[in-house]
């Protein structure tokens, strides 16, 4: 750490110290008086000779004042502190100077003492105390040319505490250096960093060149070069910025700033800033990130994550991108930089759409439903949403569709529901079908509702829906199943027969379509002992699929009515027909056929 060549003395002591006095006088013949100690201290303040200062410190070390507030003690404490400071013993220097501060709070020496105390505070990372002391030093009435060091140290402090732009007013009013004096390494480094932050390129470049001339191998060179590289990037000079980052990485590969440069360069290589020839000779972003991960110090984890997502996008690794984007958002969505959050959302949305396209093309949903978190379906395009709905419906996952459809724009919701219904059999996914049907449905949709209700054995709902359902064989089958339900508590077979008769009378289907219902009504007549009524209802020429049952039931009714020959004829007409053959064979045997 560079030290001032001389110590500025308060004007109040100018007369006192005007008479030449050697540090060694008066000659020690025994224990010094307070006055003699004061004379030694005054001599120390007039010299810069290290040996003389060391001798003075030695002589003052064992002196004990008559009182802690002895007036002579003031100059002794000051002289001891400044001598130790000049010798580079910051922590030792702080002890007498702090005693001076507490014992003589109005001492004229305190302004000069603030700089050594500030340096000790900075060494101990007591940043707030350091800043307070430096500003006190600048506000004191010590000679102006001596304030330069305090200004430089304050500039460095502001850089270290992440407030470089606060240093601009100080930088713009910087005291001139004494003749042949040079700025400190910390001070000059701070000037470059502050000017880079302020985008004052020409001034930053001039100071950067001076820094490299004076302190090329100094510990703060990587910081200076990093600030310069970052400024070029902010000033839309990506090529120059990338080249500067690459040079920093090459020159100082193990410096912490090199890791920042790797991440910044990887960012430039993936954000589209560099084109064509700009990329020549540049490392690839993936290798830069690998170096960071290997060192276990990616620096800005959020930005590193964004760069990795860009790399995955370029490789078209959609599945991996989606996983990493989800992880990134869970960590940084709330606290991350707004531009980074927006970019990750864009990358996720693009990758999500492309991943869904690949699944739709293959006709394989896979983990698609698992990825359908809130907002994911809405993030797709209209054709993709339709494709997803149809694919999930076909693969038996219709139960989740209502939740997805609610995310679609209003005009799309009904068409999406209808598209899903077209791919689903009500008997296979009845609950999902009911949730997809609109309240005001068409007859065809009411028929679908009826089939789902019957599957779920929602008999009350089915009875209410059946009259609104589209006429045809499907409605007849559903109503037939409805009439086959177990008798409710207190319900009699006669009441069920009356209900069935009522359906038969008011349905509009043609006779051939009504056949299953007609047979069910005839069965109910037979079950209640009305064999004549049953025989009148059973069709004489049933469809092949019903022939086995109808021939059996007609023959039984005929037997009950004493029409044995007619029963034989009925059974013989169905000879060889499948369907209830065991029962028919038993009846034939009983009749002697």
Secondary structure, 3 states (H helix, E strand, C coil): CCCCCCCCCCHHHCCCCCCCCCCCCCCCCCCCCHHHHHHHHHHHHCCCCHHHHHHHHHHHHCCCCCCCCCHHHHHHHHHHHHHHHHCCCHHHHHHHHHHHHHHCCCCCCHHHHHHHHHHHHHHCCCHHHHHHHHHHHHHCCCCHHHHHHHHHHHHHHHHHCCCHHHHHHHHHCCCCCCCCCCCCHHHHHHHHHHHHHCCCHHHHHHHHHHHHHHHCCCCCHHHHHHHHHHHHHHCCCHHHHHHHHHHHHHHCCCCHHHHHHHHHHHHHHHCCCCCHHHHCCCCCHHHHHHHHHHHCCCCCHHHHHHHHHHHHHHCCCHHHHHHHHHHHHHHHCCCCCHHHHHHHHHHHHHHHHHHHHHHHHHCCCCCCCCCCCCCCCCCCCHHHHHHHHHHHHHCCCHHHHHHHHCCCCHHHHHHHHHHHHHCCCCCCCHHHHHHHCCCCCCHHHHHHHHHHHHHCCCHHHHHHHHCCCCCCHHHHHHHHHHHCCCCCCCCCHHHHHHHHHHHHHHCCCCCCCCHHHHHHHHHHHHHCCCHHHHHHHCCCCCCHHHHHHHHHHHHHHHHHCCCHHHHHHHHHHCCCCCCCHHHHHHHHHHCCC
